[in-house]
Amino acid sequence: MKIVYADAFKDQAGKIDQILADFSEKGKTLSSGRNIIKTFDLNGRQVNVKSFRIPNLINKIVYRFFRKSKAARSFSYAEYLLSREVGTPFPVAYAEECKWITFGRSYYICDHLEYDFTFRDIEKFEDEAQKESVLRAFTRFTYELHEKNIEFLDHSPGNTLIQIDGDQFEFFLVDLNRMNFKRLDFKQRMKNFARLTPNKEMIKIMANEYAIITAWNENEVFETMWGYTQEFQEKFLRKKRLKKKLKFWKK
């Protein structure tokens, strides 16, 4: 197994190796399904270990020779985000199981981060003033990503962890393996909001804040942001209906 450690954790390589060896039998499971996330103790520090599923036959070869694995990308993107002062759990290490010409399972290890809520929870807020406050703060955070030429492709409801700090909010990105680093035009910036919520009122608040920050036409910002949101939701629902049909015919 190939293991790469962050500089700050190279002296704990033996313990990290043991955590990886024990992954299937030990650790507290936080999430299971396509990928598995568990927490472990690393010399008194709580860390998350994400095990990515074994890729299909084609990607076994692609990840072996032509493209960085999801774990490797998560690790390097976390280091880059932190270098740009963007919040994300501190990266500890990543590991890859490689055979002669194929790629197996990969693992990404990072700090475990305690948080108060995610973007998904905002819609449930009963306090409308707090809801608007966090939406505007989140929009400013997203704008700062765009200004730093960061396109977070999985900018979706569960992938931003939010901490409350007095009357301020701090944002931390997770699930990092899909990102682009480039100058973003108007449409790319608006499309980056498409996965977050189908709630039109929430989109209106975010569009208003983005327009205030940029001095762009608010109606154009909203119409474009809302258009991409509707487009994404239509694709999402079509995909969901197709999955239901496939499950029905398999019975």
Disulfide bonds with the S-S distance in Angstrom:
none
